[in-house]
């Protein structure tokens, strides 16, 4: 199981964490009740992104390549 980064909101950190092998990302203000199920998902070998992280990544991707693009 890989570590679950817990306080990621900035796109560059999200991309860096994914490149480093993170399998899951939750936002800082995630409901504590969501932590145990998230760890269970990761322990089962699946991946997990908080919906806010997913939405943010979709928005960045949909905006298209720009100068300083993290990918």
Secondary structure as GFF3:
##gff-version 3
##sequence-region A 1 71
A	DSSP	alpha_helix	11	19	.	.	.	ID=ss1
A	DSSP	beta_strand	24	25	.	.	.	ID=ss2
A	DSSP	alpha_helix	33	43	.	.	.	ID=ss3
A	DSSP	beta_strand	48	49	.	.	.	ID=ss4
A	DSSP	alpha_helix	51	62	.	.	.	ID=ss5
###
